[in-house]
Amino acid sequence: MSEKSPVNWEALEAKPEFRALLAQKKAFIIPAFVFCMLYYLALPVLVGYFPEMMKQKVWGEVNVAYVFALSQFIMAWVLAFLYVRVAAKWDKAAAAVIHGHD
């Protein structure tokens, strides 16, 4: 069951290209996570601390809180789309690092 991996992970980890790839991923993932958390936690905070603002009607019976809540679905899809595009580039870069191409 202990099948030997064709990749020397210790040597791969020492490559500057590998470390640069990890830095690129961190530069996207951490800000995206922080933005996502702030955006999603903003709704309960705004409703709790600014209820009159969130009760303002936008269209018919639809108020600012409903619009903000629905915008979270849109933001999730936008963020997922951006992540997929960026992750595809990371996959190509990872393959190049693993196989020794630039």
NUVONU-145564 format. One record per residue (C-alpha): residue number from 1; x, y, z. Coordinates in steps of 0.5 Angstrom, whole numbers. Example, Ala and Ser with C-alpha at 12.3 -4.5 7.8 and 13.67 -1.06 7.14 Angstrom:
2
REC  1  25  -9  16
REC  2  27  -2  14
//
This chain:
102
REC  1  0  0  0
REC  2  6  5  1
REC  3  7  7  -6
REC  4  12  11  -8
REC  5  10  18  -11
REC  6  13  20  -17
REC  7  14  27  -15
REC  8  20  29  -10
REC  9  16  33  -5
REC  10  22  36  -1
REC  11  25  38  -7
REC  12  19  41  -10
REC  13  18  45  -3
REC  14  25  48  -4
REC  15  24  51  -11
REC  16  23  59  -11
REC  17  18  58  -16
REC  18  14  53  -11
REC  19  14  59  -6
REC  20  12  64  -11
REC  21  6  60  -12
REC  22  4  59  -5
REC  23  5  67  -4
REC  24  0  68  -10
REC  25  -5  64  -7
REC  26  -4  67  -1
REC  27  -5  74  -4
REC  28  -12  72  -7
REC  29  -15  67  -2
REC  30  -14  71  5
REC  31  -16  78  2
REC  32  -22  74  -1
REC  33  -24  71  5
REC  34  -24  77  9
REC  35  -28  81  4
REC  36  -33  75  4
REC  37  -33  75  12
REC  38  -34  82  12
REC  39  -40  82  7
REC  40  -44  77  10
REC  41  -43  79  17
REC  42  -45  86  15
REC  43  -52  84  14
REC  44  -54  82  21
REC  45  -49  88  24
REC  46  -53  93  20
REC  47  -60  90  21
REC  48  -58  90  29
REC  49  -55  97  29
REC  50  -58  101  24
REC  51  -65  98  23
REC  52  -69  104  21
REC  53  -64  104  15
REC  54  -65  97  13
REC  55  -73  98  13
REC  56  -73  103  8
REC  57  -77  101  2
REC  58  -73  100  -5
REC  59  -79  97  -9
REC  60  -86  96  -6
REC  61  -85  92  0
REC  62  -78  90  -2
REC  63  -73  94  3
REC  64  -66  95  4
REC  65  -64  89  8
REC  66  -68  84  3
REC  67  -64  87  -3
REC  68  -57  86  1
REC  69  -59  79  3
REC  70  -60  78  -5
REC  71  -54  81  -7
REC  72  -50  76  -2
REC  73  -52  71  -7
REC  74  -50  75  -13
REC  75  -43  76  -9
REC  76  -42  69  -8
REC  77  -43  67  -15
REC  78  -38  73  -17
REC  79  -33  71  -12
REC  80  -34  63  -14
REC  81  -33  65  -22
REC  82  -26  69  -20
REC  83  -24  64  -16
REC  84  -24  59  -21
REC  85  -21  63  -26
REC  86  -15  65  -22
REC  87  -15  57  -19
REC  88  -14  55  -27
REC  89  -8  59  -27
REC  90  -5  56  -21
REC  91  -6  49  -23
REC  92  -2  51  -30
REC  93  3  54  -25
REC  94  3  48  -21
REC  95  4  43  -27
REC  96  10  47  -29
REC  97  13  47  -22
REC  98  12  40  -22
REC  99  15  38  -29
REC  100  20  43  -29
REC  101  18  48  -34
REC  102  17  55  -34
//
